[in-house]
Amino acid sequence: MLRSVHDKALLKFYSSFASIILASTEEEVYSFSKIYRGKIYLVGECVDDPPFLAKSKVDKILSKYRLSRGKYILNVGRIAHYKGQDLLINAWRNIEKDFQELKLVLVGEDWGLKQKLVSIVNEYNLRNVLFVGSVDMETLHAFYEGALAVVAPSRFEAFHRIALEAWSHRKPIIALDLGGATKHITQKNGILIKESSNDLEKALRSIILQPNMAKILGENGYKLFRSRYSTDVYAQNLIRIFSELMNV
């Protein structure tokens, strides 16, 4: 609570010096409008288009980790409580029993939660959970390219960017419903759930048991990414905003 009060006070202080404000989401526009009377523009979010990786290159990278295309679920992000990997591991314990050919791959730097997660993995005697730590961008893109789906059960995000990264590779996303931060995720391109390991397990099962549905969700996500969240669209939006400012 104190952190929230502190951040809001700083935000109000610094915004008083701004000529304009560029906001990432509609929710940010609304929040700034309460404390700022100047111009506020919605600039949006974006991620880069993934680089081209030949199928042989992707397979070679995956083989280093004993992974195969379509045979693992991917999680990307700091290993931290707010990223929700504990929910994911608890959901995975029953998934692994029923789908022993699948693996769970967690990519990201440890921010203090890994030891707890490893304890949970050992307690449940899980064999198909792989912590790979931080990786270079080529390896990360290969992980995305080969995944069956991407799961990012963050408890808090200002904007859910992992969904954009998943969609840029035509992969469906499973995420916690965070309100405005996950407004871009719908039943057409992913699965939103409550903060529950049981709900997360159900979502995982639906993706695993319905690969055609998973493919459709991923393709729909890709179309949304290209139309609203690519760097080209982002740049065009910035050019429009700056052009408007120059003409004021």
C-alpha positions in Angstrom: 0.0 0.0 0.0 2.8 2.4 0.9 4.6 1.6 -2.4 1.4 2.4 -4.3 1.0 5.8 -2.5 4.7 6.6 -3.1 4.5 5.7 -6.8 1.3 7.8 -7.3 2.8 10.8 -5.6 5.9 10.6 -7.8 3.8 10.2 -10.9 1.8 13.3 -10.1 5.0 15.2 -9.4 6.9 14.3 -12.5 3.8 14.6 -14.8 3.5 18.3 -13.8 6.7 19.0 -15.8 5.6 17.1 -18.9 4.6 18.9 -22.1 2.7 15.8 -23.3 2.3 12.2 -22.0 2.5 9.1 -24.2 0.5 6.2 -22.6 0.8 2.5 -23.4 -2.8 1.5 -22.7 -6.3 3.1 -22.5 -6.2 2.4 -18.7 -3.0 4.6 -18.5 -4.7 7.3 -20.4 -7.6 7.2 -18.0 -5.3 7.2 -14.9 -3.2 10.1 -16.2 -6.3 12.1 -17.1 -7.1 12.3 -13.3 -3.8 14.1 -12.5 -2.8 15.8 -15.8 -4.6 18.4 -17.8 -2.3 18.5 -20.8 -2.3 16.3 -24.0 -2.3 12.6 -23.5 -1.7 10.3 -26.5 -2.3 6.6 -26.7 0.9 5.3 -28.3 0.3 1.6 -27.6 2.8 -1.3 -27.2 4.8 -3.4 -29.7 7.4 -6.1 -30.0 9.8 -6.8 -32.8 9.0 -9.2 -35.6 10.8 -12.5 -34.8 13.9 -13.2 -36.9 13.7 -15.9 -39.5 15.1 -19.2 -38.2 15.3 -22.1 -40.5 13.5 -25.2 -39.3 16.8 -27.0 -39.1 18.2 -24.2 -36.9 15.3 -24.3 -34.5 15.5 -28.1 -34.3 19.2 -27.9 -33.6 18.8 -25.4 -30.8 15.9 -27.5 -29.2 17.9 -30.7 -29.4 20.5 -29.1 -27.1 17.8 -29.1 -24.4 16.3 -32.5 -25.4 13.2 -30.8 -26.7 11.0 -31.5 -29.7 8.6 -29.2 -31.6 5.1 -29.3 -30.1 6.1 -31.3 -27.1 6.5 -28.7 -24.5 4.7 -25.8 -22.8 6.7 -22.6 -22.6 6.9 -20.0 -19.8 9.0 -16.8 -20.2 9.8 -14.3 -17.5 11.6 -13.6 -14.3 11.3 -16.4 -11.8 9.5 -14.4 -9.2 6.3 -14.6 -7.2 4.4 -12.0 -9.1 5.1 -14.0 -12.3 3.0 -16.9 -11.0 5.3 -19.8 -11.8 4.3 -21.4 -8.5 0.7 -21.6 -9.8 2.1 -23.2 -13.0 4.1 -25.9 -11.2 1.2 -26.8 -9.1 -1.0 -27.1 -12.2 1.6 -29.1 -14.0 1.9 -31.9 -11.5 -1.3 -33.6 -12.8 -0.6 -32.7 -16.4 2.7 -34.5 -16.3 1.0 -37.7 -15.0 -1.4 -37.8 -17.9 0.9 -36.4 -20.6 4.3 -37.9 -19.9 5.6 -37.0 -23.4 5.3 -33.3 -22.7 7.7 -31.0 -20.9 7.4 -27.6 -19.1 10.1 -25.2 -20.0 10.8 -22.1 -17.8 13.0 -19.4 -19.3 14.1 -16.5 -17.2 16.5 -15.2 -14.6 15.9 -16.2 -11.0 14.5 -13.4 -8.9 14.3 -15.4 -5.7 11.6 -18.0 -6.4 13.5 -20.8 -8.1 14.6 -22.6 -4.9 10.9 -22.8 -3.8 9.9 -24.0 -7.2 12.6 -26.7 -7.2 11.3 -27.8 -3.8 7.8 -28.1 -5.2 9.1 -30.1 -8.2 11.0 -32.4 -5.9 8.0 -32.8 -3.6 5.8 -33.9 -6.5 8.7 -36.0 -8.1 8.2 -34.2 -11.4 10.6 -35.2 -14.2 9.6 -33.0 -17.1 10.1 -29.5 -15.7 13.1 -27.7 -17.2 14.6 -24.5 -15.8 16.9 -23.0 -18.5 17.7 -19.6 -17.0 18.5 -16.6 -19.2 19.1 -17.4 -22.9 20.2 -15.4 -25.9 17.6 -14.0 -28.3 18.1 -16.6 -31.0 17.5 -19.4 -28.5 14.5 -17.6 -27.0 12.9 -17.3 -30.5 13.6 -21.0 -31.1 11.8 -21.9 -27.9 8.8 -19.8 -28.9 8.9 -21.3 -32.4 8.8 -24.9 -31.1 6.3 -24.5 -28.2 2.8 -26.0 -28.2 1.6 -23.0 -26.2 2.9 -20.1 -24.0 1.7 -19.9 -20.4 2.4 -16.6 -18.4 0.3 -16.6 -15.2 1.6 -13.2 -13.9 -0.3 -11.8 -10.9 0.5 -8.3 -12.0 1.5 -6.6 -15.3 1.0 -3.0 -16.5 0.6 -4.6 -19.9 0.9 -8.3 -20.8 3.7 -8.2 -23.4 4.4 -11.9 -23.4 1.1 -12.4 -25.2 2.5 -10.3 -28.1 5.7 -12.4 -28.1 3.7 -15.6 -28.2 1.5 -14.3 -31.0 4.4 -13.1 -33.1 5.3 -16.8 -33.3 1.6 -17.8 -33.9 1.3 -19.4 -30.4 -1.7 -19.3 -28.1 -1.4 -17.6 -24.7 -2.7 -18.7 -21.3 -2.8 -15.9 -18.7 -4.4 -14.7 -15.6 -7.2 -12.2 -16.1 -5.7 -8.9 -15.0 -8.4 -6.6 -16.3 -7.0 -3.8 -18.4 -3.5 -5.4 -18.6 -4.9 -8.4 -20.4 -7.7 -6.7 -22.3 -6.0 -7.6 -25.6 -6.3 -11.3 -24.8 -9.7 -12.8 -25.7 -11.3 -16.2 -26.3 -10.3 -15.8 -30.0 -6.6 -15.7 -29.3 -5.9 -17.2 -25.9 -7.3 -18.3 -22.6 -7.8 -16.1 -19.6 -8.3 -17.7 -16.1 -8.6 -16.8 -12.5 -5.7 -17.1 -10.1 -6.2 -20.8 -9.5 -4.0 -23.8 -10.2 -7.1 -25.8 -11.0 -8.2 -23.3 -13.6 -4.7 -23.3 -15.0 -4.7 -27.0 -15.2 -8.0 -27.0 -17.1 -6.7 -24.4 -19.6 -3.5 -26.5 -20.2 -5.6 -29.6 -20.8 -7.8 -27.9 -23.3 -4.8 -26.7 -25.3 -3.1 -30.1 -25.2 -6.2 -32.1 -26.1 -7.3 -29.7 -28.8 -4.2 -28.9 -31.0 -6.3 -27.6 -33.8 -7.9 -25.1 -31.4 -4.5 -24.1 -30.2 -3.4 -23.5 -33.7 -6.4 -21.3 -34.5 -5.9 -19.3 -31.3 -2.2 -18.7 -32.3 -3.1 -17.7 -35.8 -5.8 -15.2 -34.6 -3.2 -13.8 -32.2 -0.7 -13.4 -35.0 -3.3 -11.4 -37.0 -3.9 -9.1 -34.1 -0.2 -8.7 -33.5 0.4 -7.7 -37.1 -2.5 -5.2 -37.2 -2.0 -3.5 -33.8 1.3 -4.4 -32.1 4.0 -4.7 -34.7 6.9 -2.2 -34.8 5.6 -0.9 -38.1 2.2 0.0 -36.6 3.9 1.5 -33.5 6.2 3.7 -35.6 3.3 4.9 -37.8 1.4 5.8 -34.7 4.3 7.8 -33.3 4.8 9.6 -36.7 1.1 10.5 -36.6 1.3 11.9 -33.0 4.5 13.9 -33.7 3.0 15.3 -37.0 0.0 16.4 -35.1 2.2 18.1 -32.4 4.2 19.9 -35.1 1.0 21.3 -36.5 -0.3 22.6 -33.2 
